[in-house]
Every structure is written in structure tokens, then in C-alpha cells.
């Protein structure tokens, strides 16, 4: 099926600010990585004193 010039099946497109799946997955992985590293840092620095 061909479309008229300038028209498609979804004329409104993706809403502004919406994320695609890969962006959401990357953010989740980075968040988990940060949380795990903070826990390790706290454990390693807990025995040290200033």
C-alpha cells in the first residue's frame, strides 16, 4: 500500500519525551550498577577513619 506524499499510518508520531525500549533498558542497567557500586564503596570505607 502506497501513501500519499507527506502522509503515513501514524501522523502524530511518538509523543515528545517518550523513551524507546533500549533507552529504558540502559537506564535500568546504569541505575543497578550505581546502586551496587555505592554499596561496595560504603562497605570498603566503613572500616576507615578520618
Phi, psi and omega in degrees: 000125178264149180255155173291152182304127178087004180239149175216184181287333182235083185294334180279337180070194179283138179297147179298138177087351179282146184255150175272171186299318183294323178296317180295320179294318180297317179298321180295316179297315179296322178296314179297320179298316180296315180298315181295322180289326177295318179298317179295318180296317180297319179294318184287331182264357182292328182276348181273148174234152184282000000 
